[in-house]
Every structure is written in C-alpha cells, then in structure tokens.
Amino acid sequence: MAMGTAVKILQIVGYQNSGKTTLAEKVIRSLTTEGCKVGSIKHHGHGGEPEKVQQKDSSRHKNAGAIASAVEGGGTLHLHATNNKWKLDDIISLYTLLDLDIVIIEGYKAAQYPKVVLLKSEKDFRLLESSNHIIGVISWIPLPSHIQNTYQTFHITEESAYLPWLMNIVREKYV
C-alpha cells in the first residue's frame, strides 16, 4: 500500500475476556508470516487511560509481528491528546502514513468495519444485534440455529477451521 492511501481493516470485537487479544495475536502472526505488514489498534473500553495490562496486550500484538501497535483510552495514544480523546478514524488516518497492508482493530464495537464477533455467553448475543459488518462469529458456547443460519460460525475450540477461513477472507477481501 502506498503511504497516505486507505488502509485495509479487520475488527475483532467481544466483551471482556472473550479472547479478542488472543485472536488478534493469531491473525497478526499468520499475516506477518505471509509477509503482510500489519498494524494494530486496541481500544481501552473501560474508561480512563490504559493501564499496564492493556499496554501488555498491545505488546502481544507487537510481539506477534505488528509493525505499529496502539492502545487508546482516556486521551492517551502513546501521546497525550490535550483537547480530546483520540477517535478511531484519527488513529487510522495516522496509520495510513505507515506502509501497512492491513490494520487489525481490537474493540471499538460500534465502528463500521468488517468484524469478527467473539461470544462467551448467551448474554453476549446482544452484541450481534448492536453490531454491523459481521463476517463471522466465534463462540465459547453452542449457538442457536438462527445465529448459525445468519453468520459463519465457529466454536472457540475449532481454531483449525476458523483461522484458515479467516485468513482466506482477509486475503481475498482486505489484503
């Protein structure tokens, strides 16, 4: 991708402890192994500045091969925004200056990008109703047929199925 052009984006969303960082790490590692230049953005959705645990998660992205990795929260994005919180589109604009093939976004549930949704319990089903651009669902629990019939679905233990499927989707549509 030429500097300053639109960047390809894939989101990974879910509630706390649903496996977002682990999945992002696997996708980043797979893409970088294939020679892609990957950036990552993690949203600190718990209010305030990111704590060390979120910085540790962005380090996991970096260690998986991301060229750029950020955590945003409470106006902090490795720099402090004095007037405002960093908006996702602002961060993505910064990332277009880097020579990236794709950006993996962890979080930002309401953003309008293609996304994989992680579900850990039945109460998480509401995320399917409030999200858009869902390309797949990875769940910790059995899913009702109406969800299975609406989305491409996988159980969290089916990594040997969902990771190749996801990589094919990313290669075909986003990279």
C-alpha positions in Angstrom: 0.0 0.0 0.0 1.3 3.4 -0.8 1.7 5.9 2.0 -1.4 8.0 2.6 -3.8 5.7 0.9 -6.8 3.9 2.6 -5.8 1.1 4.8 -7.5 -2.3 4.9 -9.2 -3.0 8.2 -10.4 -6.0 10.2 -12.1 -5.7 13.6 -12.2 -8.2 16.4 -14.9 -7.4 18.9 -16.4 -9.0 22.0 -16.8 -8.4 25.7 -14.1 -8.6 28.3 -12.2 -11.9 28.5 -13.8 -13.3 25.3 -10.5 -14.0 23.6 -10.1 -10.8 21.5 -6.4 -10.3 22.2 -5.6 -13.9 21.6 -7.4 -14.0 18.3 -5.8 -10.7 17.2 -2.4 -12.1 18.1 -3.0 -15.3 16.0 -4.3 -13.3 13.0 -1.4 -10.8 13.2 1.1 -13.7 13.5 -0.4 -15.5 10.5 -0.5 -12.4 8.3 3.1 -11.4 9.2 4.3 -15.0 8.5 2.8 -14.5 5.0 4.8 -11.3 4.6 2.0 -8.7 5.3 2.8 -5.5 7.1 0.3 -5.4 9.9 -0.7 -2.6 12.3 -2.9 -3.0 15.3 -5.1 -0.7 17.3 -6.6 -1.8 20.7 -9.4 0.1 22.3 -9.3 0.5 26.1 -13.0 0.4 26.7 -13.0 0.7 30.4 -12.7 4.4 30.7 -9.6 6.4 31.6 -6.0 6.0 30.5 -4.9 2.5 29.6 -3.4 0.5 32.4 -0.3 -1.7 32.2 -2.5 -4.7 31.4 -3.8 -3.1 28.2 -0.2 -2.0 27.3 0.8 -5.6 27.8 -1.9 -6.6 25.3 -0.6 -4.2 22.7 2.9 -5.6 23.3 1.4 -9.0 22.5 0.3 -7.6 19.1 3.7 -6.2 18.6 5.4 -9.4 19.5 3.1 -11.2 17.1 4.6 -9.1 14.3 2.6 -5.9 14.2 4.7 -3.0 12.8 2.6 -0.5 14.7 0.5 -1.1 17.8 -1.5 1.3 19.9 -3.8 1.4 22.8 -6.2 4.3 23.1 -8.0 5.3 26.3 -8.7 8.5 28.2 -6.9 10.7 25.7 -3.8 8.7 25.6 -2.3 7.0 22.5 1.4 6.7 23.3 1.0 10.5 23.2 -1.5 12.6 25.1 -4.3 14.3 23.3 -4.8 17.5 25.2 -8.2 18.5 23.8 -10.0 15.3 23.2 -9.9 11.5 23.2 -8.3 10.0 20.1 -11.1 8.9 17.7 -10.6 5.7 15.8 -10.7 7.4 12.4 -7.9 9.8 13.6 -5.8 6.8 14.6 -6.5 5.1 11.3 -5.5 8.3 9.5 -2.2 8.3 11.3 -1.7 4.6 10.3 -2.2 5.4 6.6 1.1 7.3 6.8 2.8 3.9 7.7 3.4 1.4 4.9 0.9 -1.1 6.2 -1.1 -3.8 4.3 -3.8 -4.2 7.0 -4.8 -2.9 10.4 -6.3 -5.3 13.0 -8.6 -3.4 15.4 -9.4 -4.9 18.7 -12.5 -3.4 20.1 -14.5 -0.3 19.0 -17.7 -2.4 18.8 -19.7 0.4 17.2 -17.2 1.1 14.4 -18.3 0.5 10.9 -15.6 -2.0 9.7 -15.7 -5.7 8.8 -15.6 -7.6 12.1 -15.4 -11.0 13.8 -17.5 -11.2 16.9 -16.5 -13.3 19.9 -19.2 -14.6 22.2 -18.5 -16.1 25.6 -22.1 -16.4 27.0 -25.7 -16.1 26.0 -25.8 -12.5 27.3 -23.2 -11.6 24.7 -25.8 -12.3 21.9 -26.9 -8.7 22.2 -23.6 -7.7 20.6 -24.9 -9.3 17.3 -27.9 -7.0 17.4 -25.8 -3.9 18.0 -23.0 -4.6 15.6 -22.8 -4.4 11.8 -20.5 -5.6 9.1 -20.1 -9.0 10.9 -18.2 -11.5 8.7 -18.1 -14.3 11.3 -18.8 -15.4 14.9 -16.6 -17.4 17.2 -18.3 -18.6 20.3 -17.4 -20.3 23.5 -21.0 -21.8 23.8 -23.3 -23.7 21.4 -25.2 -21.2 19.2 -28.9 -21.3 18.3 -29.7 -22.2 14.8 -30.9 -18.7 13.9 -27.4 -17.4 14.6 -25.7 -20.3 12.8 -28.0 -19.6 9.8 -27.2 -15.9 9.7 -23.4 -15.9 10.2 -20.4 -18.1 9.5 -19.9 -19.5 13.0 -17.2 -21.5 14.8 -16.7 -22.8 18.3 -13.7 -21.4 20.0 -12.1 -24.9 20.0 -12.2 -25.0 16.2 -9.1 -22.9 15.6 -8.0 -25.3 12.8 -11.2 -24.3 11.0 -11.7 -20.7 11.8 -8.2 -19.4 11.4 -7.7 -20.7 7.8 -11.2 -19.4 7.0 -10.5 -16.0 8.4 -7.1 -15.8 6.7 -8.8 -16.6 3.3 -11.4 -13.9 3.9 -8.7 -11.4 4.8 -6.6 -12.4 1.8 -9.5 -12.2 -0.6 -11.3 -9.1 0.6 -9.0 -7.0 2.7 -5.3 -7.6 1.7 
